[in-house]
Amino acid sequence: MTGLLHVHALVRHAARHRIPGAHGPAHRLMALATGAAMATTVLATATPEASAAGRPSARRPVSTARPAPPARPASIGEFAPARPPIAATRPGLPTTGPDDDSVGRSEAAAPRPAFVSEPVEPEQEQLEQKQPMQQPAAFTALQNTPASVRLRHQLAEDVLRGSGIERRSTGRCSDRTITSCTSFENVRWGTIKGLVGFAESSGCEIAVTGGTERGHASGPYSHWKGYKLDIAPNACVDRAIKRYPPAGVRSDGARLYRSPNGTLFAREPHHWDITFR
């Protein structure tokens, strides 16, 4: 608007101030043309395009376009894509839709194997296994013999050897009259049978070191009379005998243990002295 007023003022100025010596319509037309040319120049320099071409604009043009309204969120189930079934992300579940409630939780979830640890066997006590003894024919033949019957040395030794019991002798002899021998002469059947029974129940290795030979203490239940046998001590024998209840101390200091059947065990310095009744 300001540019148009300025042009109008220039035209009026040109028409009012005539060139000296110039009169008539031709000179008026020339003055009007000159004013119009000047007005065109002013308008050209006053337009925003010229100003923008001549110098940089101080501020960016503001767009009058209305921004697009934000997209309305799709309602659930209208345009939103269906979520993948749970089975797609969690292995072990059946492929069902997100709204499928026909399968209960307990049925939908695949059975998860329970953690089962390997069974741990308790430590087995290392016990000496007793091997069943095969009774010799001599033992079977004497099975019903009264305990008081006296045996010959060879028969008694056959029964003991057949039951895994050895005989030891410092003199390597079996003469009953020699103290360095180990003899079974005139031994009671009940004594031999009792030692075989102890060997079977304990599972121990038994070695007889004293029998009916001379050199032992006398008495009504002595070695000489066939009631006693001496055996060598070892860890198994000691443990088996000490399971029996203690029965006091003998006059010579030997500790006594008595089995339920009445057999008496006395711990002497170098052997176990056993009395079978």
KARACOR-V118880 format. One record per run of one state. SS is the DSSP state (H for helix, E for strand, - for the rest). FROM is the first residue (numbers start at 1). LEN is the number of residues. If there is no record, write none. Layout:
ss=SS from=FROM len=LEN
ss=SS from=FROM len=LEN
//
This chain:
ss=- from=1 len=1
ss=H from=2 len=15
ss=- from=17 len=8
ss=H from=25 len=22
ss=- from=47 len=1
ss=H from=48 len=7
ss=- from=55 len=31
ss=H from=86 len=3
ss=- from=89 len=4
ss=E from=93 len=1
ss=- from=94 len=11
ss=H from=105 len=4
ss=E from=109 len=1
ss=- from=110 len=27
ss=H from=137 len=5
ss=- from=142 len=8
ss=E from=150 len=2
ss=- from=152 len=1
ss=H from=153 len=10
ss=- from=163 len=3
ss=E from=166 len=2
ss=- from=168 len=19
ss=E from=187 len=2
ss=H from=189 len=14
ss=- from=203 len=4
ss=E from=207 len=4
ss=- from=211 len=17
ss=E from=228 len=4
ss=- from=232 len=3
ss=H from=235 len=7
ss=- from=242 len=3
ss=E from=245 len=5
ss=- from=250 len=5
ss=E from=255 len=4
ss=- from=259 len=5
ss=E from=264 len=4
ss=- from=268 len=4
ss=E from=272 len=4
ss=- from=276 len=2
//
